[in-house]
Amino acid sequence: MRNRLLTRLGVIGVAGLLLQLVLPHLSEAAGLVVACLPIAAAGWYAAASFWRQARVHRGRQRAGVLFGAASGALLGGSYSLYTVAGLAGGHQWLETAADLASVSAAVVAVPAILVAVPPFTSWLARGTYLIDVATVAGAIFATAWQFALAPVAERLEPNQRAQFAVTVVAEILAASIALMVMSRVDSRHYRAMRVLAAGMGMFALAALISMHNQTQGLPWYASGLGAVYLIAGLIIALASRDTLDADQNTGTRSQLDGVWSTLPHLPVIIALASVAVPYVATGTLSPVLVGTLLGTSALAVVRQILNSLVVRQLFVDLEEQRHRLDHLAHHDNLTGLPNRAAFHARGDAVLAQAAPGTVTAVLLLDLDGFKQVNDTLGHAAGDALLTGAGERITRALRSGDIAARLGGDEFAVVVPQVLDLGDAVAVGERILREFARPMVIAGQQMCVRGSVGVTVTSEPGRTLDQLVHEADTALYEAKAAGKGQVRAYRIPSREIGVISSPTV
């Protein structure tokens, strides 16, 4: 896909070079026709292609495509008028209308190009982008003023200054946005818009070269202008062959993408060089250049301030994201309780830190009749039941106790520093009393029922896995005895204790 695009761009470049070589050998009228006719055809082709694409887009993308179609139509109309003017021997009103249509094409192309800018994540990013556009525009203006605009401005009549200002602003703004789009978007997803931006940037360059040629009294096609015009028109026609959406190009990121990102720096470097060299030679600068450089410097300072804010916000976002990921890694998504991995990590830590002689309890609990709720009322009701159960388990515990959902309808609790086995059993009974309070599930009032197995230890070196196994054995006995009970694992004799809560 990328090789095909490069081939087409190569063909366009050769066509522009051939035109530039031919133009000096043609009369002015013939040269205008030969140069303008293919550009007019390219503009109308782009308008038709964008218009066809508008039928498959919606919202912001559709608006961008329609702006592209309007810009292509204005471009085609402009160079059609230039062609007619060349054939008719030149009429001032035709050339004026063509100039107006050409400037309008650049203005209308701006919103089409902006569609290619990926959405901004914050107002800081948006502000930074606008400052970058303004900085690039100032740099382009400084260079253009030094080489082309200043001589033109000196020769303008008062009634021509407004048109001159509108033309310059439109072309420089289009070029600045084009450079920013070409540097910001990546070739995998926005190749078409990068090509369109390149075409508009070429037209902006052509406008500046045209002013230079007029000031120096050169033929209109001099300084490579004929080639630049043709290449710009054909590039826009090429861009219209793709949609304004992300391309289907899913290849690896181009090695040239890093080069694209440096494009906005080039006008700044060129501007500094174009201003520094004459200043060294003459020791003076025009007030326009001084104002432009001061404004650009001020924007650079603001840009650095915004950069620091953006970096700070990135750190905050990354820290929040780290906390979210850490929470997701160690907590159950449904109930918000610690998951199995977190339960084992925290439980092992409690056992390791337990003072000699203190008693630690482990409770294992599952819900009675949970499958029936899931089967009769649906999985949403089952999820609501699990969430409610997690909340009630938490309410029955102290702040330092650990409750977790191990999976399914199975929950586990670690209670450090209980008095004895009876105290641990009392914790299980509190949980079942919380369960006995009615809750509304899927519009029906019901009571959660559960069975609890309890074990305790005061012996050093015992593992959480051992205690969970004992609690699971006690839980099995509680369910076998009729459910809705608390059963304790008798550690001294390794027998199941008949300690229950039959009233629950």
Buried (B, 14 or more C-beta within 10 A) or exposed (E): EEEEBEEBBEEBBEBBBEBBEBBEEBEBBBBBBBBBBBBBBBBBBBBBBBBEBBEEBEEEBBBBBBBBBBBBBBBBBBBBBBBBBBBEEEEEEBBEBBBBBBBBBBBBBBBBBBBBBEEEEEEBBEBBBBBBBBBBBBBBBBBBBBBBBBBBBEEEEEEEEEBBEEBBBBBBBBBBBBBBBBBBBBBBBBBBBBBBBBBBBBBBBBBBBBBBBBBEEBEBBBBBBBBBBBBBBBBBBBBBBBBBBBBEBEEEEBEEBEEBEEBBBBBBEBBBEBBEEBEEEEEEBEEBBEEBBEBBEEBEEBBEEBEEBBEEBEEEEEEEEEEEEEEEEBBBEEBEBBBBEBBBEBBBEBBEEBEEEEBBBBBBBBBBBBEEBBEEBEEEBBBBBBBBBBBBBBEBBEEEBBBBBBEEBBBBBBBBBBEEBEBBBBBBBBBBBBBBEEBEBBEEEBEBBBBBBBBBBBEEEBBBEBBBBBBBBBBBBBBEBEBBBBBBBBBEEEEBBEBBBEEB
